[in-house]
């Protein structure tokens, strides 16, 4: 009985020790999940793209207006699905963050509250069978928790999610390129008309109109310049997000095997 007590005492100690502090990779996954700047920027730039017709409408000729009306309808029809693409990426990152949280798989309080290993007390109704059941039940609980279990589940999600995530990020990048090109076209139309107005307003009776047109021209030029920079920055942020996800997927997959082997070796030693 003493040997049985010793064996199960070792199991309980192992279970408690298995709830190790989060590995560095978990903190990196949490940082990845919290980095939603690219998605926020994408949402704002996407809405700016949808509102293109409303901004450019005062500067359009009749022919241009007819063409832009059709494009406006197409943009608005597709916007719901565009938003869903970005939302899918956001939800995935949120799930990663929850899975990598420090207490997501922390069952140490439950295991600690169970106390140390128990021993058989035949005269009181606790025999070796009950001691074994006690240890095995805690063992089942430990399999749900601990750094190894958490890392294994994260590794699987990162590995299985990497390909579809990269595809969605590529779609968002393509959309940003489209937004940038569309913004350039809008800029050319608006600034082109203002340039023409300025040329024809350069007469004494229209000096006030000239001043207003030049002021608007400067304001619009800066607006389009900043929008172009935001497109570039958002694309870089999305690319960085994709690279970091791929790196973590490879890193956790690489380190998962030793942890799994360690658990398998320990399980093989258990009675």
C-alpha positions as CSV (number, residue, x, y, z in Angstrom):
1,X,0.0,0.0,0.0
2,X,2.9,2.4,0.8
3,X,4.2,1.9,-2.8
4,X,0.8,2.6,-4.2
5,X,0.6,5.8,-2.0
6,X,4.0,6.9,-3.2
7,X,3.2,6.3,-6.9
8,X,0.0,8.3,-6.7
9,X,1.6,11.0,-4.6
10,X,4.1,11.4,-7.4
11,X,1.2,11.7,-9.9
12,X,-0.5,14.4,-8.0
13,X,2.8,16.4,-7.7
14,X,3.3,16.0,-11.5
15,X,-0.2,17.2,-12.1
16,X,0.4,20.3,-10.1
17,X,3.8,20.9,-11.7
18,X,2.2,20.5,-15.1
19,X,0.3,23.8,-14.7
20,X,3.5,25.7,-15.6
21,X,3.7,29.4,-16.2
22,X,2.8,30.6,-19.7
23,X,5.6,30.2,-22.3
24,X,7.0,33.1,-24.2
25,X,5.0,32.0,-27.3
26,X,1.7,32.6,-25.4
27,X,2.7,36.2,-24.7
28,X,3.6,36.6,-28.4
29,X,0.3,35.2,-29.5
30,X,-1.6,37.6,-27.2
31,X,0.4,40.5,-28.7
32,X,-0.5,39.3,-32.2
33,X,-4.2,39.1,-31.2
34,X,-4.2,42.5,-29.7
35,X,-2.7,44.1,-32.8
36,X,-5.9,45.2,-34.5
37,X,-4.6,48.5,-35.8
38,X,-4.4,47.2,-39.4
39,X,-8.0,46.0,-39.2
40,X,-9.2,49.3,-37.8
41,X,-7.4,51.2,-40.5
42,X,-8.8,48.8,-43.1
43,X,-12.4,49.5,-41.9
44,X,-11.9,53.2,-42.1
45,X,-10.4,53.1,-45.5
46,X,-13.0,50.8,-46.7
47,X,-15.7,53.2,-45.6
48,X,-13.9,56.0,-47.3
49,X,-13.9,54.0,-50.5
50,X,-17.6,53.5,-50.3
51,X,-18.2,57.2,-49.8
52,X,-16.1,58.1,-52.8
53,X,-19.1,59.1,-55.0
54,X,-20.5,61.4,-52.3
55,X,-17.2,63.3,-52.1
56,X,-16.6,63.6,-55.8
57,X,-20.2,64.2,-57.0
58,X,-19.9,68.1,-57.0
59,X,-16.9,67.8,-59.3
60,X,-18.4,65.4,-61.9
61,X,-19.7,66.0,-65.4
62,X,-22.9,64.5,-66.4
63,X,-21.1,61.6,-68.1
64,X,-18.8,61.1,-65.2
65,X,-21.8,61.2,-62.8
66,X,-23.6,58.4,-64.6
67,X,-20.5,56.2,-64.6
68,X,-19.8,56.9,-60.9
69,X,-23.4,56.1,-59.9
70,X,-23.0,52.6,-61.2
71,X,-19.7,52.2,-59.4
72,X,-21.2,53.5,-56.3
73,X,-24.0,51.0,-56.4
74,X,-21.5,48.2,-56.9
75,X,-19.3,49.4,-54.0
76,X,-22.3,49.5,-51.6
77,X,-23.5,46.1,-52.7
78,X,-20.2,44.5,-52.0
79,X,-19.5,46.4,-48.8
80,X,-21.3,43.9,-46.5
81,X,-19.2,41.0,-47.7
82,X,-16.0,43.1,-47.5
83,X,-16.9,43.9,-43.8
84,X,-17.4,40.2,-43.2
85,X,-13.9,39.4,-44.5
86,X,-12.4,41.8,-42.0
87,X,-14.7,40.6,-39.2
88,X,-13.6,37.0,-39.8
89,X,-10.0,38.0,-39.3
90,X,-10.9,40.0,-36.2
91,X,-12.9,37.1,-34.7
92,X,-10.0,34.7,-35.4
93,X,-7.5,36.9,-33.7
94,X,-9.9,37.3,-30.7
95,X,-10.1,33.6,-30.4
96,X,-6.4,33.3,-30.5
97,X,-6.1,35.9,-27.7
98,X,-8.6,34.0,-25.5
99,X,-6.9,30.7,-26.1
100,X,-3.5,32.2,-25.2
101,X,-4.7,34.0,-22.1
102,X,-2.9,33.2,-19.0
103,X,-5.9,31.6,-17.3
104,X,-7.5,29.9,-20.3
105,X,-6.2,26.4,-19.3
106,X,-5.2,27.1,-15.7
107,X,-6.7,24.4,-13.5
108,X,-4.0,24.8,-10.8
109,X,-6.5,26.2,-8.3
110,X,-8.8,23.2,-8.7
111,X,-5.9,20.8,-8.5
112,X,-4.3,22.6,-5.6
113,X,-7.6,22.6,-3.7
114,X,-7.7,18.8,-4.0
115,X,-4.7,18.7,-1.7
116,X,-2.0,16.1,-1.6
117,X,-2.2,12.5,-2.5
118,X,-4.6,10.4,-0.3
119,X,-4.0,7.0,1.2
120,X,-6.2,4.0,1.7
121,X,-8.1,3.7,4.9
122,X,-9.8,0.3,4.7
123,X,-11.5,0.6,8.1
124,X,-13.1,3.9,7.1
125,X,-14.3,2.8,3.6
126,X,-11.4,4.1,1.5
127,X,-9.5,1.4,-0.2
128,X,-6.8,1.2,-2.9
129,X,-9.4,1.3,-5.6
130,X,-10.6,4.7,-4.3
131,X,-7.1,6.0,-4.1
132,X,-6.5,5.0,-7.7
133,X,-9.8,6.7,-8.8
134,X,-8.8,9.9,-7.0
135,X,-5.5,10.1,-8.8
136,X,-7.0,9.2,-12.2
137,X,-9.7,11.8,-11.9
138,X,-7.2,14.5,-11.2
139,X,-5.2,13.2,-14.1
140,X,-8.2,13.7,-16.4
141,X,-8.5,17.3,-15.2
142,X,-4.8,17.9,-15.8
143,X,-5.2,16.9,-19.4
144,X,-7.5,19.8,-19.9
145,X,-5.1,22.3,-18.5
146,X,-1.4,23.1,-18.2
147,X,1.0,24.8,-20.5
148,X,1.5,21.8,-22.6
149,X,-2.2,21.3,-23.3
150,X,-2.6,25.0,-24.0
151,X,0.4,25.1,-26.4
152,X,-0.8,22.0,-28.2
153,X,-4.2,23.5,-28.9
154,X,-2.7,26.9,-29.9
155,X,-0.3,25.1,-32.2
156,X,-3.1,23.3,-33.9
157,X,-5.2,26.4,-34.3
158,X,-2.3,28.4,-35.7
159,X,-1.3,25.6,-38.0
160,X,-4.8,25.0,-39.3
161,X,-5.7,28.6,-39.5
162,X,-2.6,29.9,-41.2
163,X,-3.6,29.2,-44.8
164,X,-7.1,30.6,-44.6
165,X,-5.8,33.6,-42.6
166,X,-3.1,34.4,-45.2
167,X,-5.7,34.1,-48.0
168,X,-8.0,36.6,-46.2
169,X,-5.1,39.0,-45.5
170,X,-4.3,38.8,-49.2
171,X,-7.9,39.7,-50.1
172,X,-7.7,42.7,-47.8
173,X,-4.5,43.7,-49.3
174,X,-6.0,43.5,-52.8
175,X,-8.9,45.6,-51.6
176,X,-6.5,48.2,-50.3
177,X,-4.7,48.3,-53.6
178,X,-8.1,48.9,-55.3
179,X,-9.0,51.6,-52.8
180,X,-5.7,53.3,-53.5
181,X,-6.2,53.2,-57.2
182,X,-9.8,54.4,-56.9
183,X,-8.5,57.2,-54.6
184,X,-6.0,58.3,-57.2
185,X,-8.8,58.4,-59.8
186,X,-11.0,60.5,-57.5
187,X,-8.0,62.8,-56.8
188,X,-7.4,63.3,-60.5
189,X,-11.0,64.2,-61.2
190,X,-11.4,66.6,-58.2
191,X,-8.0,68.3,-58.5
192,X,-8.3,68.5,-62.3
193,X,-11.6,70.4,-62.1
194,X,-10.2,72.7,-59.4
195,X,-7.2,73.4,-61.6
196,X,-9.5,74.3,-64.4
197,X,-11.6,76.6,-62.2
198,X,-8.4,78.3,-61.0
199,X,-7.2,78.9,-64.5
200,X,-10.5,80.6,-65.5
201,X,-10.9,82.5,-62.3
202,X,-7.7,84.4,-62.6
203,X,-9.4,87.7,-63.3
204,X,-10.0,90.7,-61.0
205,X,-13.8,90.2,-60.6
206,X,-13.2,86.6,-59.5
207,X,-10.4,87.0,-57.1
208,X,-12.4,85.8,-54.2
209,X,-13.4,82.7,-56.1
210,X,-9.7,82.2,-57.0
211,X,-8.6,82.3,-53.4
212,X,-11.3,79.9,-52.3
213,X,-10.5,77.5,-55.1
214,X,-6.8,77.5,-54.3
215,X,-7.5,76.9,-50.6
216,X,-9.8,74.0,-51.5
217,X,-7.2,72.6,-53.9
218,X,-4.5,72.6,-51.1
219,X,-6.9,71.0,-48.7
220,X,-7.9,68.3,-51.1
221,X,-4.3,67.6,-52.2
222,X,-3.3,67.0,-48.6
223,X,-6.4,64.8,-48.0
224,X,-5.5,62.6,-50.9
225,X,-1.9,62.5,-50.0
226,X,-2.7,61.3,-46.5
227,X,-5.2,58.8,-47.8
228,X,-2.5,57.3,-50.0
229,X,-0.1,57.1,-47.1
230,X,-2.7,55.4,-45.0
231,X,-3.3,52.8,-47.7
232,X,0.4,52.0,-47.8
233,X,0.7,51.8,-44.0
234,X,-2.3,49.5,-43.7
235,X,-0.9,47.2,-46.3
236,X,2.4,47.0,-44.4
237,X,0.6,46.3,-41.2
238,X,-1.5,43.5,-42.8
239,X,1.7,42.0,-44.2
240,X,3.4,42.2,-40.8
241,X,0.4,40.5,-39.2
242,X,0.6,37.7,-41.8
243,X,4.3,37.2,-41.3
244,X,4.1,37.1,-37.5
245,X,1.2,34.6,-37.6
246,X,3.2,32.3,-39.9
247,X,6.2,32.6,-37.6
248,X,4.2,31.7,-34.6
249,X,2.5,28.8,-36.4
250,X,5.9,27.4,-37.2
251,X,7.4,28.1,-33.8
252,X,4.6,26.5,-31.8
253,X,4.4,23.5,-34.2
254,X,8.1,23.0,-33.7
255,X,8.0,23.2,-29.9
256,X,4.8,21.2,-29.6
257,X,6.5,17.8,-30.3
258,X,8.8,17.9,-27.3
259,X,6.0,18.8,-25.0
260,X,3.8,16.0,-26.5
261,X,6.6,13.5,-26.2
262,X,7.1,14.6,-22.6
263,X,3.5,14.0,-21.8
264,X,3.4,10.7,-23.6
265,X,6.5,9.5,-21.7
266,X,4.9,10.5,-18.4
267,X,1.7,8.8,-19.3
268,X,3.6,5.6,-20.2
269,X,5.1,5.5,-16.7
270,X,1.7,5.8,-14.9
271,X,0.1,2.6,-13.6
